Amino acid sequence: MKIRVKCFAAAREIVGTGELVVELPEGSTVTHLLEQVRRQFPRLEGLAGSLLFSVNREYAPSDKKLAAGDEVALIPPVSGGVDV
């Protein structure tokens, strides 16, 4: 099944694009997706423990089962801003 992966912030910098299409077997979870993407982009390992995920624009746990056509976003931690 094909899953669209949206990459934001540091994940986008590592991957080099804002969107990937990943082929996974039926019954795969967000964890399976992340394992496959990390094999392709090993530098993502540094973000692995702090990434948040959304599936079809709703936050999801890493054990969420995916379906063909789902959109998964990899959301790294965000910091910064201005103190007032």
DAWOUR-V262829 format. One record per pair of residues at least 4 apart in sequence whose C-alpha atoms are under 7 Angstrom apart, sorted by the first residue. I is the first residue (numbers start at 1). J is the second residue. Records with the same first field share a line. If there is no record, write none. Layout:
I = J / J
//
This chain:
1 = 23 / 24 / 25 / 26 / 68
2 = 21 / 22 / 23 / 24 / 68 / 69
3 = 21 / 22 / 23 / 68 / 69 / 70 / 71
4 = 19 / 20 / 21 / 22 / 69 / 70 / 71 / 72
5 = 19 / 20 / 21 / 71 / 72 / 73
6 = 18 / 19 / 20 / 72 / 73 / 74
7 = 11 / 12 / 18 / 19 / 73 / 74 / 75
8 = 12 / 18 / 74 / 75 / 76
9 = 13 / 76
10 = 14 / 76
11 = 15 / 44 / 74 / 76
12 = 16 / 17 / 18
14 = 43 / 44
15 = 41
24 = 28
27 = 65 / 66
28 = 32 / 65 / 66
29 = 33 / 62 / 63 / 64 / 65 / 66
30 = 34 / 62 / 63 / 64 / 65 / 66
31 = 35 / 62 / 63
32 = 36
33 = 37
34 = 38
35 = 39
36 = 40
37 = 41
38 = 42 / 44 / 45
44 = 48
47 = 51 / 76
50 = 76 / 77
51 = 74 / 75 / 76 / 77
52 = 74 / 75 / 76
53 = 59 / 60 / 61 / 72 / 73 / 74 / 75
54 = 58 / 59 / 60 / 72 / 73
55 = 59 / 60 / 70 / 71 / 72 / 73
56 = 70 / 71 / 72
60 = 64
66 = 70
//
